[in-house]
């Protein structure tokens, strides 16, 4: 639990005049409370009041986990046979909240039915968005968060290393994927940041391709995209290697992506417009003749969620600040030939940047 983070929410509620905040997403509950859990269809939330102590609302089976995570305030639990929203209303009433003008929630992810239940507790209450506040709070990482992100990145590097070592003619994408996740589980990783991607040959030309039973052949690109969840924080790395010798066209594609990525990294420093990182990489790829083959943004914010604020797209006028963490991942994808993506996790420092992922990026020819 982080008292400072909760205090910032309280201060915001006072400043904006909102009655209370109901923070429900797994990531934001973890950020405020230290409890990292998926309640599935059940209701979970941290309720923050402008005055007084916050309380956690959770399924009864999660109470011991919440305490073990360091939550020291009140925990309001409920059983599967109880109406959770009635319990929330009773908990608020016991704290003197019987009317409400506005309630802060994560509107983008709160199910409509739950929003109706929450607003319906108080006549005339409206729901207001808490996303902007929570995004801003989570944007600049504390040193303890960066330490965890560095270790998560190190494990992602290891995952790629395992994948590369498993390459041999005739092996399938799923066999290599299974080897990566098995070795990471042996190191204590129970959850990946997202579905691991191992793509061979022409399938590497699909930015979000689905691994299957495609067998590895000489001359293939092999694209690895993976990450781990460590103590609530995510990593995300992409590396592309070659199995056997590449023709000149494929080598040109690889070098173009690598140089675009390096140029975007070089611009990663305090004061840079976020969108310029995309523009820099995209201009390089376009000048090389592959602009139409780079269909996605340069990257995304990274932290508790593998994709979080900010979006690193060309129209983002935000400014880089020390402590911001994100990915830089340009790519070129061509049907029948395959594709190349190179991705690193980055933190902005006082004078520049640090790449958290360290696995080599120079073209590797695996034989």
C-alpha positions as CSV (number, residue, x, y, z in Angstrom):
1,X,0.0,0.0,0.0
2,X,1.2,3.5,-0.8
3,X,0.0,6.3,1.4
4,X,1.3,9.0,-0.9
5,X,-0.7,7.7,-3.8
6,X,-3.9,7.5,-1.9
7,X,-3.3,11.0,-0.6
8,X,-3.0,12.3,-4.1
9,X,-6.4,10.8,-5.0
10,X,-7.9,12.4,-1.8
11,X,-6.4,15.8,-2.8
12,X,-7.8,15.5,-6.3
13,X,-11.3,14.6,-5.0
14,X,-11.2,17.7,-2.7
15,X,-10.0,20.0,-5.5
16,X,-12.6,18.7,-8.0
17,X,-15.5,18.5,-5.5
18,X,-16.3,14.8,-6.1
19,X,-18.0,12.8,-3.3
20,X,-15.8,9.7,-3.6
21,X,-13.8,7.6,-6.0
22,X,-14.5,3.9,-6.7
23,X,-11.3,2.5,-8.3
24,X,-11.9,-0.9,-9.7
25,X,-9.4,-2.0,-12.4
26,X,-6.8,-4.7,-11.4
27,X,-3.9,-2.4,-12.3
28,X,-5.2,0.7,-10.3
29,X,-6.3,-1.4,-7.3
30,X,-2.8,-2.8,-7.2
31,X,-1.2,0.7,-7.6
32,X,-3.1,2.0,-4.6
33,X,-3.3,-1.0,-2.4
34,X,-0.6,-3.5,-3.3
35,X,-3.2,-6.2,-4.0
36,X,-2.7,-7.8,-7.4
37,X,-5.7,-10.0,-8.2
38,X,-8.2,-10.8,-10.8
39,X,-11.7,-11.0,-9.2
40,X,-13.2,-12.4,-12.5
41,X,-16.9,-11.5,-12.5
42,X,-16.9,-10.4,-8.9
43,X,-16.8,-6.7,-7.8
44,X,-13.5,-5.4,-6.4
45,X,-12.6,-1.8,-5.6
46,X,-10.8,0.7,-3.5
47,X,-13.1,3.4,-2.3
48,X,-11.3,6.7,-1.5
49,X,-13.1,9.6,0.3
50,X,-12.0,13.2,0.3
51,X,-11.9,13.0,4.1
52,X,-11.4,10.0,6.3
53,X,-9.8,6.6,5.6
54,X,-10.3,4.7,2.4
55,X,-11.6,1.1,2.4
56,X,-11.3,-1.9,0.2
57,X,-14.3,-3.7,-1.2
58,X,-13.7,-7.2,-2.2
59,X,-15.0,-10.8,-2.4
60,X,-14.6,-12.4,1.1
61,X,-12.2,-14.9,-0.3
62,X,-9.7,-12.1,-1.1
63,X,-9.6,-10.6,2.4
64,X,-6.5,-12.5,3.5
65,X,-4.7,-11.7,0.3
66,X,-5.5,-8.0,0.7
67,X,-4.0,-8.0,4.2
68,X,-1.0,-9.9,3.1
69,X,-0.4,-7.3,0.4
70,X,-0.1,-4.7,3.0
71,X,-3.5,-3.0,3.0
72,X,-4.0,-1.7,6.6
73,X,-7.3,0.1,6.2
74,X,-10.8,-1.5,6.5
75,X,-11.8,-4.3,4.2
76,X,-15.4,-4.8,3.4
77,X,-16.0,-8.3,2.2
78,X,-19.0,-10.1,0.8
79,X,-20.1,-13.6,0.0
80,X,-21.3,-14.9,-3.4
81,X,-24.9,-14.9,-2.1
82,X,-24.9,-11.3,-1.1
83,X,-25.6,-8.2,-3.2
84,X,-22.3,-6.4,-3.4
85,X,-23.8,-3.1,-4.3
86,X,-26.0,-3.1,-1.2
87,X,-22.8,-3.8,0.8
88,X,-21.0,-0.9,-0.8
89,X,-24.0,1.4,0.0
90,X,-24.1,0.3,3.6
91,X,-20.3,0.8,3.9
92,X,-20.6,4.3,2.6
93,X,-23.6,5.2,4.7
94,X,-21.7,4.0,7.8
95,X,-19.1,6.6,6.9
96,X,-21.7,9.4,6.5
97,X,-22.0,9.2,2.7
98,X,-25.8,9.1,2.1
99,X,-25.8,11.6,-0.8
100,X,-23.4,12.1,-3.7
101,X,-23.1,14.7,-6.5
102,X,-20.4,13.0,-8.5
103,X,-18.5,9.7,-8.2
104,X,-15.1,9.2,-9.8
105,X,-14.7,5.9,-11.7
106,X,-12.6,4.5,-14.5
107,X,-15.4,5.1,-17.0
108,X,-13.6,3.5,-20.0
109,X,-13.6,0.1,-18.3
110,X,-16.5,0.1,-15.8
111,X,-19.2,-2.1,-17.2
112,X,-22.4,-0.1,-18.0
113,X,-24.5,-2.2,-15.6
114,X,-22.1,-1.5,-12.7
115,X,-22.1,2.2,-13.5
116,X,-25.9,2.1,-13.3
117,X,-25.8,0.4,-9.9
118,X,-23.2,2.8,-8.5
119,X,-24.9,6.0,-9.8
120,X,-28.3,4.6,-8.7
121,X,-27.4,4.6,-5.1
122,X,-27.6,8.3,-4.9
123,X,-30.3,10.4,-6.6
124,X,-28.9,12.8,-9.1
125,X,-25.3,11.5,-8.9
126,X,-23.2,11.5,-12.0
127,X,-20.2,9.4,-12.9
128,X,-17.0,11.3,-13.8
129,X,-13.8,9.9,-15.2
130,X,-10.8,9.0,-13.0
131,X,-8.6,7.8,-15.8
132,X,-6.7,11.1,-16.4
133,X,-5.8,11.3,-12.7
134,X,-4.7,7.6,-12.5
135,X,-2.8,7.8,-15.8
136,X,-0.9,10.9,-14.6
137,X,-0.1,9.3,-11.2
138,X,1.2,6.1,-12.8
139,X,3.1,7.9,-15.6
140,X,6.3,8.7,-13.7
141,X,7.8,5.6,-12.1
142,X,9.3,5.5,-8.7
143,X,12.7,3.9,-8.2
144,X,11.1,0.8,-6.6
145,X,9.0,0.4,-9.7
146,X,12.0,0.8,-12.0
147,X,13.9,-1.9,-10.1
148,X,11.0,-4.3,-10.8
149,X,10.8,-3.3,-14.4
150,X,14.5,-3.9,-14.9
151,X,14.2,-7.4,-13.5
152,X,11.1,-8.1,-15.6
153,X,13.1,-7.0,-18.6
154,X,16.0,-9.2,-17.7
155,X,13.6,-12.2,-17.6
156,X,12.2,-11.2,-21.0
157,X,15.8,-11.1,-22.4
158,X,16.2,-14.6,-21.0
159,X,13.0,-15.7,-22.7
160,X,14.4,-14.7,-26.1
161,X,17.7,-16.4,-25.3
162,X,15.8,-19.6,-24.6
163,X,13.8,-19.3,-27.8
164,X,16.8,-18.7,-30.0
165,X,18.6,-21.7,-28.5
166,X,15.6,-23.9,-29.3
167,X,15.7,-23.2,-33.0
168,X,16.4,-26.1,-35.3
169,X,15.1,-27.2,-38.7
170,X,11.6,-28.7,-38.4
171,X,10.8,-27.5,-35.0
172,X,7.3,-25.8,-34.7
173,X,6.4,-22.4,-33.5
174,X,4.4,-23.9,-30.6
175,X,7.3,-26.1,-29.6
176,X,9.6,-23.1,-29.2
177,X,6.9,-21.1,-27.4
178,X,6.4,-24.0,-25.0
179,X,10.1,-24.2,-24.3
180,X,10.3,-20.4,-23.5
181,X,7.4,-20.4,-21.1
182,X,8.5,-23.7,-19.4
183,X,11.9,-22.2,-18.7
184,X,10.4,-19.0,-17.4
185,X,8.1,-20.9,-15.1
186,X,11.1,-22.7,-13.7
187,X,12.3,-19.2,-12.7
188,X,9.0,-18.4,-10.9
189,X,7.1,-16.6,-13.6
190,X,3.5,-17.7,-13.5
191,X,2.0,-15.1,-15.9
192,X,3.2,-13.7,-19.2
193,X,2.4,-10.1,-20.1
194,X,0.4,-11.3,-23.1
195,X,0.2,-14.3,-25.3
196,X,3.7,-15.2,-26.4
197,X,4.4,-14.9,-30.1
198,X,6.9,-17.1,-32.0
199,X,6.4,-16.7,-35.7
200,X,8.3,-18.3,-38.6
201,X,8.9,-17.2,-42.1
202,X,6.0,-15.5,-43.9
203,X,4.0,-15.6,-40.6
204,X,6.5,-13.0,-39.2
205,X,4.8,-10.7,-41.6
206,X,1.7,-10.6,-39.4
207,X,2.2,-7.9,-36.7
208,X,-0.1,-9.9,-34.3
209,X,0.3,-13.3,-35.8
210,X,-0.9,-16.5,-34.1
211,X,1.7,-19.2,-33.4
212,X,0.8,-22.7,-34.6
213,X,2.4,-25.8,-36.1
214,X,4.4,-24.0,-38.9
215,X,7.8,-25.7,-39.1
216,X,11.1,-23.8,-39.2
217,X,12.9,-23.8,-42.5
218,X,16.2,-22.4,-43.7
219,X,15.9,-18.7,-44.8
220,X,13.1,-17.9,-42.4
221,X,12.8,-14.9,-40.2
222,X,11.9,-15.8,-36.7
223,X,10.0,-13.2,-34.7
224,X,9.8,-13.4,-30.9
225,X,7.5,-11.1,-29.0
226,X,7.1,-11.8,-25.3
227,X,7.1,-10.4,-21.8
228,X,6.6,-11.5,-18.2
229,X,4.6,-10.1,-15.2
230,X,6.9,-9.8,-12.2
231,X,5.5,-8.5,-8.9
232,X,2.7,-6.7,-10.8
233,X,4.9,-5.1,-13.5
234,X,5.2,-6.1,-17.2
235,X,8.0,-6.4,-19.7
236,X,7.7,-6.5,-23.4
237,X,10.5,-7.4,-25.9
238,X,10.6,-8.2,-29.6
239,X,13.5,-9.6,-31.4
240,X,13.8,-11.0,-35.0
241,X,16.5,-13.4,-36.0
242,X,17.3,-15.3,-39.2
243,X,17.4,-19.1,-39.4
244,X,20.0,-19.7,-42.2
245,X,21.3,-17.2,-44.6
246,X,19.1,-14.3,-45.8
247,X,18.8,-12.8,-49.2
248,X,19.7,-9.2,-49.8
249,X,16.0,-8.0,-49.6
250,X,15.5,-9.5,-46.1
251,X,18.8,-8.1,-44.9
252,X,17.8,-4.6,-46.2
253,X,14.5,-4.9,-44.3
254,X,16.2,-5.9,-41.1
255,X,18.8,-3.1,-41.3
256,X,16.0,-0.5,-42.0
257,X,14.1,-1.5,-38.9
258,X,17.2,-1.5,-36.8
259,X,18.3,2.0,-37.8
260,X,14.8,3.3,-37.4
261,X,14.7,1.9,-33.8
262,X,18.1,3.3,-33.0
263,X,17.1,6.8,-34.2
264,X,13.9,6.8,-32.1
265,X,16.0,5.7,-29.1
266,X,18.5,8.5,-29.6
267,X,15.6,11.0,-29.4
268,X,14.3,9.5,-26.2
269,X,15.2,12.3,-23.7
270,X,13.5,14.9,-21.5
271,X,11.7,17.6,-23.5
272,X,11.2,15.5,-26.7
273,X,7.6,15.6,-28.1
274,X,6.3,12.0,-27.7
275,X,4.9,11.9,-31.2
276,X,8.3,12.8,-32.7
277,X,9.7,9.4,-31.8
278,X,7.1,7.8,-34.1
279,X,7.8,10.5,-36.8
280,X,11.5,9.9,-36.7
281,X,11.3,6.1,-37.1
282,X,8.5,6.3,-39.7
283,X,10.4,8.8,-41.8
284,X,13.4,6.5,-41.9
285,X,11.3,3.5,-42.9
286,X,9.3,5.6,-45.5
287,X,12.5,7.0,-47.1
288,X,13.7,3.4,-47.5
289,X,10.5,2.6,-49.4
290,X,8.6,0.6,-46.8
291,X,6.3,3.3,-45.3
292,X,3.2,1.3,-46.2
293,X,4.6,-1.7,-44.4
294,X,4.8,-0.1,-41.0
295,X,1.1,-0.1,-39.9
296,X,1.3,0.5,-36.2
297,X,2.5,3.2,-33.8
298,X,6.1,3.3,-32.5
299,X,5.2,2.0,-29.1
300,X,3.1,2.3,-25.9
301,X,3.5,3.1,-22.2
302,X,4.6,0.2,-20.0
303,X,4.2,-0.6,-16.4
304,X,1.6,-2.4,-14.4
305,X,-0.3,-2.9,-17.7
306,X,1.7,-4.0,-20.7
307,X,-0.1,-1.4,-22.8
308,X,-0.7,1.7,-20.7
309,X,-0.7,5.5,-21.0
310,X,0.8,7.1,-23.0
311,X,0.1,6.0,-26.6
312,X,3.4,6.6,-28.5
313,X,1.6,7.6,-31.7
314,X,2.7,10.4,-34.1
315,X,-0.2,12.8,-32.9
316,X,0.8,12.7,-29.2
317,X,1.9,16.2,-28.2
318,X,2.9,15.2,-24.7
319,X,6.5,15.7,-23.6
320,X,8.9,13.1,-22.4
321,X,9.8,13.4,-18.7
322,X,12.3,11.5,-16.5
323,X,10.8,8.3,-15.1
324,X,8.4,7.7,-18.0
325,X,8.6,4.1,-19.3
326,X,7.5,2.9,-22.8
327,X,8.4,0.7,-25.7
328,X,10.1,1.6,-29.0
329,X,9.1,-1.1,-31.6
330,X,9.2,-0.2,-35.3
331,X,8.5,-2.9,-37.8
332,X,8.2,-3.8,-41.5
333,X,5.8,-6.5,-42.6
334,X,5.5,-8.0,-46.1
335,X,3.2,-10.8,-47.2
336,X,5.0,-13.9,-48.4
337,X,8.4,-12.6,-47.2
338,X,7.9,-12.1,-43.5
339,X,8.6,-9.3,-41.2
340,X,10.9,-7.7,-38.7
341,X,10.1,-5.9,-35.5
342,X,12.7,-4.8,-32.9
343,X,11.3,-3.7,-29.5
344,X,12.9,-2.4,-26.3
345,X,11.6,-1.3,-23.0
346,X,12.8,2.3,-22.3
347,X,12.9,4.6,-19.3
348,X,13.6,8.3,-19.7
349,X,16.5,9.5,-17.5
350,X,17.5,13.0,-16.4
351,X,19.8,13.3,-19.5
352,X,18.6,10.7,-21.9
353,X,17.3,7.2,-21.8
354,X,18.0,3.7,-20.5
355,X,17.0,0.5,-22.3
356,X,15.8,-2.0,-19.8
357,X,15.8,-4.9,-22.4
358,X,19.4,-5.8,-23.3
359,X,19.2,-8.8,-25.7
360,X,21.5,-8.0,-28.7
361,X,19.8,-6.4,-31.7
362,X,22.4,-6.9,-34.4
363,X,21.2,-9.4,-37.0
364,X,21.8,-12.9,-35.8
365,X,22.1,-15.8,-38.3
366,X,21.2,-19.0,-36.6
367,X,22.6,-22.1,-38.3
